[in-house]
Amino acid sequence: MSVELYPPIEPYDHGMLDVGDGNRIHWEACGNPDGAPALVVHGGPGSGCGTGTRRYFDPERYRVILFDQRGCGRSTPHAADHATSLEHNTTAHLLADMELLRQHLGVEKWLLFGGSWGSTLILAYAERHPERVSAIVITGVTMTRRSEIDWLYGGVGRFLPAQLERFRAEGGVGPGEDAVAAYARLVEDPDPQVRDRAVREWARWEDAVVSHEVNGKPDAYSDRPDDALTAFVRITAHYFSHAAWLDEGVLLREADRLAGIPGVLLHGRLDLGSPLATAYELAQRWPNAELVVVDDSGHTGSGTYRRRVREALDRFAAPEAR
């Protein structure tokens, strides 16, 4: 199904923001400098922001701000370099970066848009700074609870037993051992061949999960450039092995802090890696949020899914919605 998105646009401004600890994050702004401010929070962790996301926003009505989180995309230093320490790359650091970027760009309040890991970061930021958020649109809702991580790197294997067996075997994961923790060690191994093999096997597993969804495609992760893939796997394993440094269930428990912020939660009913239950639980605790379940979509979306995302953002671009 073809979906009419807005025409491709190029940034009218961009820069590198020094956020401390030797890190500089890349940011860019597109659309109307006087439009409604919106921040795109990319997934991963460690995926970096892409150009396609810009097309969901009406360029006449939005000031769209995108940034690459620490260690990925065009931010420096890059996590593809084994010498780059991830010590100062945690959820708390990313939240502080977002707030510093808001101040740097002179934004009073902004809409937050993102999905997958980005939704966890959005919720954490909004619960910490609700007065800075005008609205929220989330796709593929996650809260990075241990239970969700265990499902993505284990539980979902009931549908993919052969692929899970390989993932664990290639990672040297013993009985009862946590696969994410094992791979987090492997991608930091002194031997570059060990690191590279771990990156490839992690990507093979991620590919298997999304490729078996409706509208899934093979090599969705593996076809990234080597540096981008290495940074993605290294940062993801780092975050998920620490459960994103979040107390289990804290984002759901403190969802009352989102009261008064309008939101739309879009989730594919057939999402294999991030089951719908997470979005449903959040919608029950956040009375200002509308849950939109897209029946023909998995984690990677569909034509219907993309149309509903564009419609949600169009709704909040209206002056009366700000």
FENURWO-V153691 format. One record per backbone hydrogen bond with DSSP energy under -0.5 kcal/mol. NH is the residue of the N-H (numbers start at 1). CO is the residue of the C=O. Records with the same first field share a line. If there is no record, write none. Layout:
NH->CO / CO
//
This chain:
5->3
6->55
12->29
13->29
15->27
17->25
18->16
19->17 / 23
20->23
23->20
24->76
25->17
27->15
28->66
29->13
30->64
32->62
33->31
35->32
36->61
38->63
39->111
40->38 / 65
41->39 / 113
42->40
47->43
48->43
54->51
55->52
56->53
57->54
59->57
61->58
62->58
63->36
64->30 / 62
65->38 / 63
66->28
67->40
68->26
69->67
72->69
75->72
76->24
79->71
81->78
82->80
84->81
85->83
89->86
94->90
95->91
96->92
97->93
98->94
99->95
100->96
101->97
102->98
103->99
104->100
105->101
106->102 / 103
107->102
110->132
111->37
112->135
113->39
114->137
115->41
116->139 / 140
118->115
119->116
120->116 / 117
121->117
122->118
123->119
124->120
125->121
126->122
127->123
128->124
129->125
132->129
133->130
134->110 / 132
135->110
136->262
137->112
138->264
139->114
140->266
148->145
149->145
150->146
151->147
152->148
153->149
154->151
155->150
156->151
157->154
158->155
159->156
160->156
164->160
165->161
166->162
167->163
168->164
169->165
170->166
171->167
172->169
173->168
174->172
177->174
179->177
182->178
183->179
184->180
185->181
186->182
187->183
188->185
189->186
192->190
195->191
196->192
197->193
198->194
199->195
200->196
201->197
202->198
203->199
204->200
205->201
206->202
207->203
208->204
209->205
210->206
211->207
212->208 / 209
213->210
216->213
220->217
223->219
224->221
229->225
230->226
231->227
232->228
233->229
234->230
235->231
236->232
237->233
238->234
239->235
240->236
241->237
242->238 / 239
243->240
244->239
245->242
246->243
250->247
253->249
254->250
255->252
257->254
258->255
259->256
261->258
262->134 / 260
263->288
264->136
265->290
266->138 / 264
267->292
269->294
270->297
271->268
272->270
278->275
280->276
281->277
282->278
283->279
284->280
285->281 / 282
286->282
287->285
289->286
290->263
291->289
292->265 / 290
293->291
294->267 / 292
295->293
297->294
298->301
301->298
306->302
307->303
308->304
309->305
310->306
311->307
312->308
313->309
314->310
315->311
316->312
317->313
318->314 / 315
321->318
322->319
//
